[in-house]
Amino acid sequence: MPVAAIIPIRSFARGKERLASALDPGTRHMLATSMAARTVMAAEAAQLIPAIVTADSGVSSWATSLGVPVIEESGGGLNGAATDGVHWAAANSMRWVVLHADLPLVTGSDLDGIGAAIEGGTAILAPSADGGTTALSSPHPIEFRYGAVSAHLHLAQMGNAEIFARTGLLHDLDSLSDLQSAMEHPEGQWLRSLI
């Protein structure tokens, strides 16, 4: 059974507002778009089928131009978007992993093995360095609880899960310190030409 990489994206135009003190709107737009594109490419390299969940017309147009399915977000923030994606995957007879789009270091090798684990019925969780959740899949129903310490909140519902603690999944981009750290990593050199 194929595995969908469900990628919620709120907006490129309003993305990464926490970086507004250092980056102008145009740069933040390019940063958000570039990270999303890297996530899509990483998913495809790992033999996952990316699908974008959004209510934003600009994000929808971008995804459509790449040939990536678009799932209409019904509301409820990130938790609601993840739920919308899971319902779409089920309706299309697919297993799923919810994968974040703000992973500046992610590569296909970071996602290697995720599809096989999910196809085998294993729950998987990738924590971010600050205790969040950057990738998540469960063979059983789960209540999404994104936010502070979400990795612990998700794991408590999942019981046994395979933990994917890989550089590209550990490092999400929420703050200026995250951006600086990513720029110093070899896989983050692409950021230097953007910022």
C-alpha positions in Angstrom: 0.0 0.0 0.0 1.5 3.4 -1.0 2.4 5.9 1.8 1.4 9.5 1.5 3.6 12.2 3.0 0.9 14.7 4.3 2.5 18.1 4.3 0.5 20.9 5.9 1.4 24.4 4.7 -0.5 27.4 6.1 0.8 30.1 3.7 4.0 31.1 2.0 3.1 34.8 2.2 2.5 34.8 5.9 5.0 32.0 6.7 7.8 32.3 9.3 6.5 35.5 10.9 8.7 34.8 13.9 11.7 35.7 11.7 10.2 39.2 10.8 12.7 41.1 12.9 15.5 39.8 10.6 14.0 38.9 7.3 11.7 41.0 5.0 8.4 39.5 3.7 9.9 38.6 0.3 12.8 36.7 1.9 10.5 34.9 4.3 8.2 33.9 1.3 11.2 32.5 -0.6 12.5 30.7 2.5 9.1 29.0 3.2 8.7 28.1 -0.5 12.2 26.7 -0.7 11.8 24.6 2.5 8.5 23.2 1.2 10.1 22.3 -2.1 13.0 20.5 -0.3 10.4 18.6 1.8 8.5 17.5 -1.3 11.7 16.4 -3.0 12.9 14.5 0.1 9.6 12.7 0.3 9.7 11.7 -3.4 13.3 10.5 -3.0 12.2 8.3 -0.2 9.4 6.8 -2.3 6.7 8.6 -0.4 3.8 10.3 -2.3 3.7 14.0 -1.2 0.3 15.7 -0.7 -0.1 19.3 0.4 -2.8 20.3 2.9 -3.7 24.0 2.7 -6.4 26.6 2.5 -4.1 29.1 0.8 -4.6 29.7 -2.9 -0.9 30.6 -3.5 0.2 27.3 -1.9 -2.4 25.4 -3.9 -1.2 26.9 -7.1 2.4 26.1 -6.2 1.6 22.5 -5.4 -0.5 22.0 -8.5 2.4 23.4 -10.7 4.6 20.6 -9.2 2.0 18.0 -9.9 1.5 17.4 -6.1 -2.1 16.7 -4.9 -3.7 19.4 -2.9 -6.0 18.6 0.1 -8.4 21.4 1.1 -7.8 22.4 4.7 -11.1 22.6 6.6 -9.8 24.6 9.6 -8.4 23.8 13.0 -4.8 24.8 12.5 -2.0 22.3 12.2 -4.0 19.6 14.1 -7.0 20.0 11.8 -4.8 20.0 8.7 -3.1 16.8 9.8 -6.5 15.2 10.4 -7.7 16.4 6.9 -4.6 14.8 5.4 -5.2 11.5 7.2 -8.8 11.4 6.0 -7.7 12.0 2.4 -5.1 9.2 2.6 -7.7 6.8 4.0 -10.1 7.7 1.2 -7.4 7.0 -1.3 -6.4 3.6 0.3 -3.0 5.0 1.4 -1.1 4.8 4.6 0.3 8.1 5.7 3.0 10.1 7.5 2.4 13.8 8.5 5.6 15.6 7.6 6.4 19.2 8.4 7.4 21.7 5.6 9.9 23.8 7.7 12.8 21.4 7.7 15.8 23.3 6.1 18.2 20.3 6.3 15.9 17.4 5.3 17.0 15.0 2.6 15.6 11.8 1.2 18.1 9.8 3.3 16.5 11.3 6.5 13.2 9.7 5.4 14.7 6.4 4.3 13.0 3.5 6.1 9.9 5.5 7.1 7.7 4.1 4.3 8.8 0.5 5.0 8.1 0.9 8.7 4.6 2.3 8.0 3.8 -0.4 5.4 4.8 -2.9 8.1 2.2 -1.4 10.5 4.8 0.3 12.7 4.0 3.7 14.4 6.8 6.2 13.7 7.7 9.5 15.3 10.4 12.0 14.5 11.0 14.5 17.3 12.4 18.0 16.7 15.3 19.1 18.9 12.9 21.3 21.0 10.4 18.5 21.8 8.1 19.1 18.9 7.1 16.5 16.2 8.3 16.8 12.6 7.1 13.4 11.3 4.4 11.2 12.6 2.4 8.1 11.6 0.2 5.7 13.5 -1.6 2.6 12.3 -4.3 3.4 14.9 -6.4 6.6 15.3 -4.5 9.4 17.1 -5.4 12.8 18.3 -2.9 15.3 16.9 -1.5 17.5 19.6 1.0 19.8 17.8 2.7 22.5 19.9 5.1 22.5 22.9 6.3 19.0 23.9 4.1 17.4 21.2 6.5 14.5 20.7 5.7 13.4 24.3 2.0 14.0 23.9 1.9 12.0 20.6 4.2 9.2 22.0 1.9 8.7 25.0 -0.9 7.8 22.6 1.1 5.6 20.4 2.7 3.1 22.8 5.5 1.4 20.9 6.8 3.6 18.1 10.0 3.6 16.0 11.8 6.9 16.7 13.5 8.6 13.7 16.0 11.0 15.3 17.8 12.2 12.2 19.4 15.5 11.6 17.1 16.7 8.9 14.1 15.8 11.0 15.4 17.1 14.3 16.0 20.6 12.9 12.9 22.5 12.2 12.9 26.3 11.7 11.0 28.3 14.2 13.4 31.0 15.4 16.4 33.0 14.3 18.7 30.7 16.3 17.3 27.8 14.3 18.0 29.6 11.1 21.6 30.4 12.2 22.2 26.8 13.2 20.9 25.5 9.9 23.1 27.9 7.9 26.2 26.6 9.7 25.4 22.9 8.9 26.8 21.6 5.6 23.3 20.6 4.4 22.1 24.1 5.1 24.6 25.9 2.8 21.8 26.6 0.3 20.3 29.1 2.9 23.4 31.4 2.5 22.5 32.2 -1.1 18.9 33.0 0.0 19.3 35.0 3.1 
